[in-house]
Amino acid sequence: MKIDLILIGKSDQKYLQEGIDIYLKRLKHYCTFELKVIPDIKSTKNMSEEQQKEKEGEQILNMAKDADFLMLLDERGDRFSSTEFANFIEKRQIAGTRKLCFVVGGPYGFSKEVYAKATSKMSLSAMTFSHQMVRLIFVEQLYRAFTIINGEPYHHK
């Protein structure tokens, strides 16, 4: 199964990128994983929040057009424990999902078109994290999910 994480904007925090790189290397043992970064939109000062979401949404949908399963990381989404997330990933594998696409939106969230196209939504926490932190948290949780699926000792109950 191929898994993509679509993001808006590059990570500018070196320490976070180093952590992300650790988990990207580990994930290679379990799945084909790709971080897809959409460049920040230029000249947003003259755009409304809605216009910015629409512009980002077009780019998100262009990148996710082949996704079999589009999952938005959204504060109003379903919450999973690490074990429940592992079960979700395993069910998608068993169901034969070829591509699982997770998306982190821009600063104002997602456009109506992206919400309409999404298969599902998930929340990483009731807390709010920076978009930079979400990248590291997500790739660590994805790695944890695969270790749970494979019965490896990374996750302690």
Steps between C-alpha positions, in 0.01 A plus 500: 500500500620848416450774758533871425500792740410822320608821672482874437840670521852378572625421848735774610590350836818292474439303821154394379631400158769286667230319698285455191798358311556238773144370460504522120802269502325257735175503298680367191489155659119497508354699212566737215466840665533842343483852641347728238550868571287768337688831494356782711268723301652836414328838549245381756465853644250582224305175541216416735528186713247333268702589188816364659324175595365464146842554343663250738208262443558495124861402555409237760247340266752503214746307716241263645318424176617138496429439867283198575438632851528870587532567875509860623685581821234724650421609854139380455602157377485162669750442777697178517723351764829372358360146498178613329705684238702183441173307458381760249823467296480121512136500384594723206777252410263203523238686294760536224525879514775589256552855616423663832535877489511712817480879470603783733324819389620855504459750786124539440416136440347345190276625221147367455621309192768316700249410772260371233769281339632361831420145599549571869649736760719430800624712786841441654398655831256729673798733528613731222849446356695711256491372144874441536453278808215303342741364239725341760213377717327340202804316361585372850144372546505336157825325589350398835194359321714275282696374802170418672372318190821298486510425875832680546603635844500875416150553647439412867149438626 
